[in-house]
Amino acid sequence: MTGRTLTFNIFRCDPQHANSSARMQTFELTETAGMTVFIALQQLRQEQDRSLQFDFVCRAGICGSCAMVINGMPTLACKTLTSQFDSSTITLMPLPGFELIGDLSVNTGKFMRSLSERLQGWLVPNGEERSFDAVEATMEPNAAEMVYEAERCVECGCCVSACAAAQMRDSFIGAVGMNKIARFALDVRDKRGPDDFYHVLGTADGVFGCMTLLGCVDSCPKGLNLQMQISYLRRKLALNPDRII
């Protein structure tokens, strides 16, 4: 059985070349069973245009590299089946809010590293330094589950691109930043408390900058409950009103 003919409208621009201007380019491809947008892009690059730029690493929805805007929604190309669209026309755009590398490729790593350094997104042990061969410290199952849930974030940048506040203000930490803070605030092994994060959470760059439009929840390809993390941090602020900046 022959598949339908797909039409891809793809954003093209190479900032490395001064004469390159932003434009949309159309490609056609025959749909195959189980085809994802990533598979289609691979086929287009191999068979029609070797210069087409997009990112990928794992091809399994784990690395977050292939994030892009597909028919208006930020998501992962490797998890998006072409068959899920009733229309045979698919429009691909790079994630807004990030430095453009070329075509569908953006530099999310630069943003995520800067955010991690700003928020000190690493574990600060609350006890004496332990030997690497010591028995691992125990944790309550419920606490471990909450930390694990926050750790499922692949830092793909979809929530940042779908966030109106992040698009209006570069300093806004967004759902990915608040999820990162919540991850360590929930971890009983981390010695930091809510006070240590108020310098950013209690400003317009933190929870007060969130307009609760929940574009982050709608676009998260991992289905994380980002609304819950934001609410958790807001409750922490409410319990310490004197610390709000």
Buried (B, 14 or more C-beta within 10 A) or exposed (E): EEBEEBBBBBBBBBEEEEEEEEEEEEBEBEBBEEBBBBBBBBBBBEEEBEEBBBBBEEBEBBBBBBBBBBBEBBBBBBBBEBBEBEEBEBBBBBBBBBEBBBBBBBBBBEBBEEBBEEBBBEEEEEEEEEEEEEEEEEEEEEEBEBBEBBEEBBBBBBBBBBBEBBBEBEEBBBBBBBBBBBBBBBBEBBEBEBEBBBEBBBBEBBBBBBEEEBBBBBBBBBEBBBBBBBBBBBEBBEEEEEBBE
